[in-house]
């Protein structure tokens, strides 16, 4: 029997998110590539810096750059299935709130980034970090999660723009990197003191607030413009 | 008083960059009727269907579907439209059942309906296989399932029987044919098959309406010119 009304936004979001996670589990195309890329980058840093260990702001820079490069892979692939397999049309034909696609894609990218960090951060600790990850772990997780929100929201917005262009592999980084720069600076400055020898256990409040504010502003901006990106 | 038409086009224009694909196309299709759209490749048939499906915006003219003006009221008609185009709109790494469950959720349809439509096209046995492993005919049958899942009032059918063998055609034809009771816009490269199905025929030539008439009044030479 047919239900009487179209599904609500949250239900649509869950439906699209579940489909995206299922597609990733089946194909294993995005997250393994991101993890491999991050590990390779850490190895390059290990030998390129010619140092056994790093700490403080240098360690923060290495970790932030590594996560950014890996995230760009995920951002570039975020809408590939929608473009190549008609997912955009299928979604647009449904009587649903189009913003649900933005939220679902951002959540999917957020999950991919979290899985990446579960592997890449301990690897960073083993390969490069000169101090223990134990004491500042909670602060580090908080900052990484705020950074993931920025990467997920801005990445989804940029990916939705890029996917409709011919040079989509270039457009993503060209638009995305400048937009992400303030968030990445805040992330690196926030986690620098956490990774210092005898460093603090919680990031400076200023950088937490800047990153959180940036997340909120871009979440609202993305929500406002996403519908227009789906128009022909 | 006559009931309002299910589909109404007045002076429809659609461009892609510099190229005008549809020029001043007008037509009116009563509820429950079938309009066959004839024309060679690039005549504007698929563009017309995509405008009616709310996937493309018209650049000029008026489009009404089920009484709702497009694109302003697109949201109000999407639940009542079904588009079967060249692309099946199915994820290749998901199974047929997973794809249809996804579409059922997007359309707010009970999941039990998925089993009904799979049964109707004879695909229940193969419904758990990834779509990429199925033949083109089977994928087309799943695409038909996707289209009828939410029982649309308007069917937009672009070469609907492509890739289907005679047995599959027999299964699928009643679901998207006249028996469905839906208003249908049908394109086909086979004019005879399309004429047999239609109540009205629109011939498109270079994006213009060359003729709009009943099948019995179609000038065979005019049809021949469309494909010349």
Interface residues (C-beta under 8 A of the other chain):
Chain A: X1 X2 X3 X4 X5 X6 X7 X11 X12 X15 X19 X22 X23 X26 X27 X81 X85 X86 X87 X89 X90 X91 X92 X93 X94 X95 X96 X231 X232
Chain B: X53 X54 X55 X56 X57 X75 X78 X79 X81 X83 X85 X87 X88 X89 X90 X91 X92 X93 X94 X98 X102 X103 X105 X106 X107 X108 X109 X110 X112 X113 X130 X146 X150 X151
